[in-house]
Amino acid sequence: MPIRRELGTITDLEAGARVIPMGSELYRQGEICSTCFIVLNGWIALSVLLDDGSCQILDFALPGAILGFQSAPNAQMYHSARCLSIVRVHAFPRRKLDVMVETNPRLAIQLCRQVTADEARAHDHLANIGLRDARQRIAHLLLELYVRVRGRLPGESDETFQLPLSQGQIGQALGLTYVHVCRTLQILREQKIVHLANHTLEIIDPVALRTAAGLEPDICSLPRHAGRPSLANPVSHPSDWQSAGSLPAGWMPLQYDRAMPHGFAPAFTPEKAA
């Protein structure tokens, strides 16, 4: 991911990595968080809790995400960040990240792009919940998570990937009850579209999943990519899929372009943040 790679040119992310147990929280809703986190491995649910105890999952943070970056230094966190798996993060004091951004134009650009992608994905989630039925919502979310993890659409039958979500958490992300999620997943399994069991999602029929998710027909004609690239090795360039259409904004990992405008150079050194 661009922000992770850019930060990696400034500081050693692995040297200061922390391992966070599954079920732990990086921060809680209402807290003032003076630390920012870059996710190195694992899945994190970003959620809000209402007074009546109901929970809404807003998004899932995957490797490369930066968390805890608020609009104001003393602003309360509007959501909680709970680890859905064992997570590795690198933590930055907020003031240190501020210095990095101020002195490294490329990092500032990448951060702006990431914030824009996150906002677009939030809008896509809102449309998904507001306009689609349960079957379409679940198919849309499963396809989104596959693309975000693999960096491409599924192209072959019977592809699988690890999905550390419970049916209850899927419901919290989509505004559905556990029973409704269970029944809908059973329908998708009976229709031989997907099968979710033991935190493993099997995509039985990729074309049927795209159709169920509500993707436009031109997107369904995207070229198939051999192999199964990871987030570290996504498809070579966005033009591979933009020529036939475009995926919902915020799905594809951002491309990393290290080129700097003439006259700009990173000015951050560890001593300046000390």
N, C-alpha and C positions, 0 to 999 in steps of 0.2 A: 504494500500500500504506500502511496506517495508520502504521507506524513511520517510514517514509520521509517521509510528509507531516508527522508530528508533529516529527520532527527538523528538517524544513525550516522550521518556524516558529521554531526556536531558532538555527539556524546555516545558512549558505549552503553547501549540499551540493555545488553545481556548482563553486564557487570552488576548493575543495580536492580536486576529483576526480582520481583517478589512472587511467591507462590501463594495463591489465595484458595482456601478449601471450598469445595462445592457447598452452596447454601449460605456462604458468608456474604456480607454486603460491603462494597467499597465505600459507600456513603448512603445516608438515609434522607428521605424527603424531609425538608424543613431544616436540615443541618446547614451550617456555613462550612463549606469545604475549601480549605486552603491548598489542596493538592489536586493536580491534574494527573491523569493516568493514560498511558498509551498501552492498549491491549496487545500483548504479544501472542498469546494462545488462549483458547477457550471461548465460551459463550457467556454473555451477561444479559440479563433481562432488565430493561429500564421500565419502571412502572410507577403509577400513582395509586395511592390508597385514600379512599374516601372515609368520612366519619362513620359510616355504617359498616365499615369493614370490607366493602367490595373493592376489588383490585382490577386495574386496567393496565395491561402491558402495552407500552407505547412503541417499543422497538426492541430489537435484539442487537447488541453490540458484538461484533465479530473481530478477529485479529486485524489490527490496523486502525481501529477506532480510537479516538481520543475522547476521554470523559472528564467531567468536572470543570470544563471551561465555561464559565458563566459570563453573563453580560456585564456584571459589576463584581468587584473583588469581594464585597461583603453580602452579596445576594444569597438568599437561602436556596438550597437545591429544591427544584419543583418536582423532582422524582427521586426514586431510590434505584440503586444499581446492585442487583443480586446475582451472584455467580450461579449459573446453571450447570457448570462443570468445574473441574479444577482449572483455575485461571492463572496465567502468568502476566504480570503487568510491570511496567516501569513507571515509578512515581516521580513527578516533578513538583517542587514547591511552585505555587502559582507565580510568585515574583520571578522565579528563574525562567519559567516559560515565557513570561511577558518580555524579559530581556532578549530571549532567543528570537521572538517574533519581531521585536523592534529592530534588531540588528541583522536579521536574515530575511530579505525580501522574498526569497523563494519559499521559505517556510510559511510566511504570512499568506502568500498566494495559495499554497496548498491547503492551508487551514480554511481559507475562505471558500475554496472549491468543495472541501469536505462538508462544511456547514451547509452550503447550498444543496449538496446531494442529500444530506440528512433531512433538510426541510422538504425537498421534493418527495422523498420516500414517505415522510409523515403525511403529506397531502395525498399520496397514493393510498396509504392505509385508511385515511378518512373516507376516500371515495369507495374503497373496497367494502368497508363496514356499512356505509350509507346507501349503497346502490346495488349490492349483490346479495343473493340468497346464500344460505349456509354452504351449499356444495361449491358455489363459485368462490366464496370467501376462503374456504379451506384450500381449494386448488390453487388459488392466487397466492396465498401465503407460502404453501409448500414449494411452488415453483420459484417464488422470489428467493427463498432461503437457499434453494439449490443453486441458483444463478450466483448469489452472493458468495457462496462457498467455493463453487467450481469455476466461476468466471465465465460461464457459457450456459447456453440452454442444453437440456438433455437431448442427445441425438440418437441414442441406441436404446433398445428395449432392455428391461431388467437392470438398469443402472441403480446403484445403491449409494447412500451416504449416511453418515451418523447424524442423527437429529436428537439432541439431548433435551427434548421437550416432552412433558406429559400432556395428555389430552386436556387436562384442566388448564394448563398454561396456554395451549392453543386457543381454548375458549376465552381465556382472559385477554388474549391479543385480538380476538375477533368479535367480542361481545356475544358469545354463545355459551350455553350451559354445557356442562360436562356430558350430559346425556345426549344433547343435540350433536356435539362433536363426535361422540362414540358412534351414533347411528349414521352420521354422514360419512365417516371414514369406512364404516362397514359397506355402505352403498358404493363408495369409490372402489373398494376392494372387490365387491361382487361384479362391478362393471369392468373389472380388470384394468384399472387406471393406475392406482397406487396401492401399496400395502405398507402400513406402519406397524411395526412390532419390535419390542425390545430396543427402542431408541434407534432403530434403523429404518430408513425410508427406502422402499423399493419402488422405482418408477417403472411400472409395467408397460404402459403405453404413453410415450412422451407426447405424441401428437394429440391424443385425447386429453392429456393433462393441460396442454396449452389452450386447447379449445375450452375446456371446463373453466380455466382461469380467466377467460375473456380476452385473451390476446388477439390482436388483429390478424387476419389471414396472412398478410405479407410477412409478419414476424414468424409465422409458422413455417415459412419457406426458407428460413435461414439455412446456410450451409452447415453441414455437420462437421464437427471437429474430431479428429481421431485422438484417442487417448483421453486422460482425465486430468487436466491441469489443475493445480492447486491455486490458492490465492497468490502464492509467490510467483506462479507462472500462468497468468490468465491468457486469454486469447491475445494474439500478437498486437492487434490494433483495433480500435472501435470500428473502423471502416469495414471490418469483416462482417459485421452485422448491420451497420447503419445503411449499407447499400440496399438492403431488403426491407428496411423499416427500422424502428427503434424500440427498445425495451422501455418499460416505465422508468422514469428518472430515479436514480439512486440505487438501482439494482446492480449494475455492472461496477466492479472495482474501478476506481479512477486510474487513469494512466499516469505513469511516472515520467516526467520530462525534466531532466536535470539541466537542460540548456538555460543559461542565464542571459538576460539582456546585457549588451555591451556596457561596461562601466559599473555593473553591479557585482558585488562579491560578498559572500557571507563574512560578517565582521565579528561574529560571536566567538569568544574564547572562554573556557571555563573560568578563568580568573575574573572576567567581567561580571559573572553571576555570583561570585563569592560574597 
